[in-house]
Amino acid sequence: MATITPRQEAYLKIKDTITERMNEILSVIKRIQPCTYEDIADELKTRTNLVTNRLNELEKTGLIRVSDRIKQKGNTRSLFVVCNEDETKELQEKFFLKYRTEKEELESAFLQIQDNPAAKDVIKRRVTYCKYKLRLLNKYAI
């Protein structure tokens, strides 16, 4: 049986909080859209680095999308909006197909690799990532 690393253990302890944070961010976007990640962090009175990963997850599950890009403080910033039901369904179908296909291709490549443990480890991690994204898509499916 594989042992759980401290990093994995920490993730297991906070995974419910992550979902809660995603819901908080989604609510803020609904309320103040279009908005940047900085706007969201200000609304939640938190640091931007605690917002950006959740924004990426929400975007990859088709619940939000970038509506425009603006210049702000000398940088280009994305403006996020909540997707309508049709947009979400379309994006989710696209992402589901993408991650399922990638997972299947990686699993096939894994079986073909003979004596390269490093390559197998990279493929395992990528398969795990695809499975995570598929779980997110299933959890937030419209």
C-alpha positions as CSV (number, residue, x, y, z in Angstrom):
1,M,0.0,0.0,0.0
2,A,1.3,3.4,-0.9
3,T,2.1,5.8,1.9
4,I,0.5,9.3,2.0
5,T,3.0,12.1,1.8
6,P,2.6,15.1,4.1
7,R,1.6,17.2,1.1
8,Q,-1.2,14.7,0.2
9,E,-2.3,14.6,3.8
10,A,-2.5,18.4,4.0
11,Y,-4.6,18.4,0.8
12,L,-7.0,15.8,2.2
13,K,-7.5,18.0,5.3
14,I,-8.3,21.1,3.3
15,K,-10.2,19.7,0.3
16,D,-13.6,20.7,1.8
17,T,-12.3,24.2,2.4
18,I,-11.2,24.5,-1.2
19,T,-14.8,23.8,-2.4
20,E,-16.1,26.3,0.1
21,R,-13.6,28.9,-1.3
22,M,-14.7,28.2,-4.8
23,N,-18.3,28.8,-3.9
24,E,-17.4,32.1,-2.1
25,I,-15.5,33.3,-5.2
26,L,-18.3,32.3,-7.5
27,S,-20.8,34.3,-5.4
28,V,-18.5,37.3,-5.4
29,I,-18.2,37.2,-9.2
30,K,-21.9,36.9,-9.6
31,R,-22.3,40.0,-7.4
32,I,-19.6,42.3,-8.9
33,Q,-19.0,41.0,-12.5
34,P,-17.1,41.7,-14.6
35,C,-14.2,41.7,-12.1
36,T,-10.5,40.9,-11.9
37,Y,-8.9,38.5,-9.4
38,E,-7.8,41.6,-7.4
39,D,-11.4,42.8,-7.2
40,I,-12.4,39.4,-5.9
41,A,-9.5,39.3,-3.3
42,D,-10.5,42.8,-2.1
43,E,-14.2,41.7,-1.7
44,L,-13.1,38.6,0.3
45,K,-10.5,40.6,2.2
46,T,-7.8,38.1,1.4
47,R,-4.6,37.8,-0.6
48,T,-4.8,37.4,-4.4
49,N,-2.8,34.2,-4.4
50,L,-5.6,32.6,-2.4
51,V,-8.0,33.5,-5.2
52,T,-6.1,32.8,-8.4
53,N,-6.0,29.0,-8.2
54,R,-9.7,28.8,-7.4
55,L,-10.4,31.1,-10.4
56,N,-8.5,28.7,-12.6
57,E,-10.5,25.8,-11.3
58,L,-13.8,27.6,-11.8
59,E,-12.7,28.5,-15.3
60,K,-11.7,24.9,-16.1
61,T,-15.0,23.7,-14.9
62,G,-16.9,26.1,-17.2
63,L,-18.6,28.0,-14.5
64,I,-16.8,31.3,-15.3
65,R,-15.0,32.7,-18.3
66,V,-12.8,35.6,-19.2
67,S,-15.0,38.3,-20.8
68,D,-12.3,40.8,-21.6
69,R,-8.8,42.0,-20.8
70,I,-8.0,45.4,-19.4
71,K,-4.8,47.4,-18.7
72,Q,-4.5,47.9,-14.9
73,K,-1.5,49.1,-13.0
74,G,0.7,48.6,-16.0
75,N,-0.4,45.0,-16.5
76,T,-3.1,43.2,-18.5
77,R,-5.8,41.8,-16.3
78,S,-8.6,39.3,-17.1
79,L,-12.2,40.3,-16.4
80,F,-14.2,37.3,-15.2
81,V,-17.9,36.7,-15.5
82,V,-20.2,33.9,-14.6
83,C,-21.2,31.7,-17.6
84,N,-24.8,31.2,-18.4
85,E,-26.2,27.7,-18.5
86,D,-25.6,27.1,-22.3
87,E,-22.1,28.5,-22.1
88,T,-21.3,26.3,-19.1
89,K,-22.7,23.1,-20.8
90,E,-20.7,23.8,-23.9
91,L,-17.5,24.5,-22.0
92,Q,-18.0,21.5,-19.8
93,E,-18.5,19.2,-22.7
94,K,-15.3,20.5,-24.4
95,F,-13.3,20.2,-21.2
96,F,-14.7,16.7,-20.4
97,L,-13.7,15.5,-23.8
98,K,-10.2,17.1,-23.6
99,Y,-9.4,15.6,-20.2
100,R,-10.9,12.2,-20.9
101,T,-9.0,11.9,-24.2
102,E,-5.7,13.1,-22.5
103,K,-6.1,10.6,-19.7
104,E,-6.7,7.7,-22.1
105,E,-3.7,8.7,-24.2
106,L,-1.5,9.0,-21.1
107,E,-2.6,5.6,-19.8
108,S,-1.8,4.0,-23.2
109,A,1.6,5.7,-23.2
110,F,2.3,4.5,-19.6
111,L,1.7,0.9,-20.7
112,Q,4.2,1.3,-23.6
113,I,7.1,2.7,-21.4
114,Q,9.4,-0.1,-20.4
115,D,12.4,0.9,-18.2
116,N,12.0,4.6,-17.5
117,P,10.6,5.1,-13.9
118,A,11.0,8.9,-14.2
119,A,8.8,9.0,-17.3
120,K,6.2,6.7,-15.7
121,D,6.1,9.0,-12.7
122,V,5.5,12.1,-14.8
123,I,2.7,10.2,-16.7
124,K,1.1,9.1,-13.4
125,R,1.0,12.6,-12.1
126,R,-0.5,13.9,-15.3
127,V,-3.2,11.1,-15.2
128,T,-3.9,12.1,-11.6
129,Y,-4.3,15.7,-12.7
130,C,-6.8,14.7,-15.5
131,K,-8.8,12.6,-13.1
132,Y,-9.0,15.5,-10.7
133,K,-10.2,17.8,-13.5
134,L,-12.8,15.2,-14.5
135,R,-14.0,14.9,-10.9
136,L,-14.4,18.7,-10.8
137,L,-16.3,18.7,-14.0
138,N,-18.6,15.9,-12.7
139,K,-19.1,17.7,-9.4
140,Y,-20.1,21.0,-11.1
141,A,-21.9,19.5,-14.1
142,I,-24.9,21.5,-15.4
